[in-house]
Amino acid sequence: MTLNAFKFGMASAITAAILWLACSLLVMLMPSMMLSMSGEMVHMQLNEMGWHLTLTGVVIGLVAWFVVAGIAGWLLAAIYNRLQSSD
């Protein structure tokens, strides 16, 4: 089975964008709970730091994650296709 690398990259980018927006919304609605959860995920104590979430930051992060996830998805599919053709 061959993957369409472009479509897989776009699916990865769109998925990352949705997750980024959901995470940003959760940070806006429940900042202390999300800060605590983030600290647990990276094995750090982040409660004293606080969030500095701005609309500009959300948009810049959204674009960055969209691009990075799209490239990573495309690369993953391209490598997968190469490995499949070597069988």
Secondary structure, 3 states (H helix, E strand, C coil): CCCCHHHHHHHHHHHHHHHHHHHHHHHHHCHHHHHHHHHHHCCCCCCCCCCCCCHHHHHHHHHHHHHHHHHHHHHHHHHHHHHHHCC
